[in-house]
């Protein structure tokens, strides 16, 4: 008995953190994917209550397919080294802060707001500057503002574009004032923000053999989004990745399944609230403020079932990306990068600045909508 106790004690001494580490990983997973679990539980509860399993429309399945292949393609471009090579070139010269913000704005139009921040924010953390925190906040806002301009800029845009069958001309015509107005504001703030930046010169590793292939895939997806080619042709993307480059398959599957469960949940909620939102102003305000509670992507998926006012929903979801940290995945990415790099001492001050600047942009976005619409 005594020897067994000693043996158990020895094992605990050798592996003291195994249980706590697994528990911590599980808790981190729950926190990270809370929206996925919430949408799945909501779907199950409403399905049991209504005794109904809603069907997913073909348009919704098409959205999921396009987003999946877009995520794979962007991950492939990121892993190939193309974006990092471009970002390294931006480091050289003066006005680095201004260039980083503008680059984030325009990159987010093509490779989504979250991916642009995953590339740009780590570079910004290399800057020797006292205003690094404000610069990263402005980059997060630039990612949200720039990504609003195109259907490929963020998931909610792609959903609205495809779900409502909007033409590229009408889509850009509805949102260009939003992006242009915030670009001007960001440029002015960048000029007045004296960062005294000095970035250490680091050479990029170069671009691997898959880079050109994924750029071609991106152009292929663009032609499909523009409805110049049939949807089925994008099936070549996951096939290529599965056979030749499995790194690009490491995408955010949690977000994909969150889309799926929110489509189903929204179908059940439509039975509960058997009415439509007809007033554009109400759609805009509701989508903007719901985004502050559950983020702008799920807010868009939920409200789309209740309205055909896609312009108001588009504006509301993108304005809702400003404000607090939850409003957009891009905000959360920038926030986590800075806190992880700077430690707990900076959390309170950084959070206050993030909310103050974010909600200033949020209020400006509301003003812009009611001025122009």
Residue pairs with C-beta under 8 A, 6 or more apart in sequence:
30 37
32 254
33 254
35 258
35 294
35 295
35 298
36 254
36 255
36 257
36 258
36 261
38 294
39 258
39 261
39 262
39 265
39 298
40 257
40 261
42 261
42 265
43 261
43 264
43 265
43 268
46 265
46 268
46 269
46 272
47 53
47 54
47 264
47 268
49 268
50 268
50 271
50 272
52 268
52 271
53 264
54 263
54 264
54 267
54 268
55 267
56 260
56 263
56 264
56 267
57 263
59 162
59 163
60 163
60 263
62 162
62 231
63 158
63 159
63 162
63 163
63 259
64 256
64 259
64 260
65 231
65 234
66 158
66 162
66 221
66 224
66 225
66 231
66 234
67 155
67 158
67 159
67 256
67 259
68 238
68 251
68 256
69 217
69 221
69 234
69 235
69 237
69 238
70 112
70 152
70 158
70 221
71 251
71 252
71 255
71 256
72 237
72 238
72 241
72 248
72 249
72 251
73 214
73 217
73 218
73 221
73 237
73 248
74 111
74 112
74 115
74 218
75 115
75 247
75 248
75 249
75 250
75 251
76 210
76 213
76 214
76 217
76 241
76 245
76 247
76 248
77 83
77 111
77 211
77 214
77 215
77 218
78 84
78 111
78 115
78 118
78 119
79 208
79 210
79 245
79 247
79 248
80 207
80 208
80 210
80 211
80 214
81 204
81 205
81 206
81 207
81 208
81 211
82 207
82 211
82 214
82 215
83 107
83 111
83 115
83 119
84 119
84 204
84 205
85 204
85 206
85 207
87 103
87 119
87 120
87 123
87 204
88 123
88 202
88 203
88 204
90 96
90 99
90 100
90 103
90 123
91 123
91 199
91 201
91 202
92 201
93 99
96 127
96 195
96 197
96 199
97 127
97 129
97 131
97 135
97 190
97 193
97 195
97 197
98 187
98 190
98 191
100 120
100 123
100 124
100 135
100 139
101 135
101 138
101 139
101 142
101 186
101 187
101 190
102 142
102 186
102 187
102 190
103 116
103 120
104 116
104 117
104 120
104 139
104 142
104 143
104 146
105 142
105 143
105 145
105 146
105 183
105 186
106 146
107 115
107 116
107 119
107 120
107 146
108 116
108 117
108 142
108 143
108 144
108 146
108 147
108 153
108 154
108 330
109 146
109 147
109 149
109 150
109 152
109 153
110 150
110 152
110 153
110 218
112 147
112 152
112 153
112 154
112 155
113 143
113 144
113 146
113 147
113 153
113 154
113 321
113 328
113 329
113 330
114 143
114 154
114 329
114 330
114 333
116 143
116 146
116 147
116 330
117 139
117 140
117 143
117 330
117 333
117 334
117 337
118 333
120 139
121 136
121 139
121 333
121 334
121 337
121 338
122 337
123 199
124 132
124 135
124 136
124 139
125 132
125 136
125 337
125 338
125 341
126 199
126 200
126 202
127 135
127 195
127 197
127 198
127 199
128 196
128 197
128 198
128 199
129 135
129 195
129 196
129 197
129 198
130 195
130 196
131 193
131 194
131 195
131 196
132 195
132 338
133 338
133 342
133 346
133 349
133 350
133 353
134 193
134 353
134 357
135 193
135 195
136 334
136 337
136 338
137 334
137 353
137 354
137 357
137 358
138 186
138 189
138 190
138 193
138 357
139 334
140 328
140 330
140 331
140 333
140 334
140 335
140 354
140 358
141 182
141 186
141 322
141 357
141 358
141 361
142 182
142 186
143 330
143 334
144 154
144 318
144 321
144 322
144 328
144 330
144 331
145 178
145 179
145 182
145 183
145 186
145 318
145 361
146 153
146 179
146 183
147 153
147 154
147 157
147 318
147 330
148 154
148 157
148 175
148 178
148 179
148 314
148 318
148 321
149 172
149 175
149 176
149 178
149 179
150 157
150 171
150 172
151 157
151 158
151 160
151 161
151 162
151 168
151 171
151 225
152 158
152 221
152 222
152 225
154 296
154 297
154 318
154 321
154 328
154 330
155 255
155 259
155 297
156 296
156 297
156 299
156 300
156 301
156 314
156 317
156 318
157 171
157 314
157 317
157 318
158 225
159 259
159 297
159 300
159 301
159 304
160 166
160 171
160 300
160 304
160 310
160 313
160 314
160 317
161 171
161 225
162 225
163 304
164 304
164 308
164 310
166 310
168 226
171 314
174 310
174 311
174 314
174 315
175 314
175 315
175 318
177 368
177 372
178 315
178 318
178 319
178 365
178 368
181 364
181 368
182 361
182 364
182 365
185 361
185 364
210 244
210 245
210 248
213 240
214 248
217 236
217 237
217 240
220 229
220 233
220 234
220 236
220 237
221 234
221 237
223 229
224 230
224 231
224 233
224 234
238 249
241 248
241 249
242 249
255 297
255 329
258 297
258 298
259 297
259 301
262 298
262 301
262 302
263 301
265 302
266 301
266 302
266 304
266 305
267 305
269 302
269 305
270 305
270 306
273 306
275 306
276 306
276 307
276 308
277 283
277 286
277 303
277 306
277 307
277 309
278 307
278 309
279 309
280 309
280 311
280 312
280 373
281 312
281 370
283 303
283 307
283 309
283 312
283 313
283 316
284 312
284 313
284 315
284 316
284 319
284 369
284 373
285 316
285 366
286 303
286 316
287 296
287 299
287 300
287 303
287 312
287 313
287 316
287 317
287 320
288 315
288 316
288 317
288 319
288 320
288 362
288 365
288 366
289 320
290 299
290 302
290 303
290 320
291 299
291 316
291 317
291 319
291 320
291 321
291 323
291 327
291 328
292 320
292 323
292 324
292 326
292 327
293 299
293 326
294 326
295 326
295 327
295 328
295 329
296 317
296 318
296 320
296 321
296 327
296 328
297 317
297 329
299 316
299 317
299 320
300 313
300 317
303 313
304 310
304 313
307 313
311 373
312 369
312 373
315 365
315 369
315 373
316 369
318 365
319 362
319 365
319 366
319 369
320 327
320 328
320 362
321 327
321 328
321 330
321 331
322 328
322 358
322 359
322 361
322 362
322 365
323 355
323 358
323 359
323 361
323 362
324 331
324 355
324 358
324 359
325 331
325 332
325 335
325 351
325 354
325 355
325 358
326 332
327 358
327 362
331 354
331 358
335 350
335 351
335 354
338 346
338 350
339 346
339 347
339 350
342 350
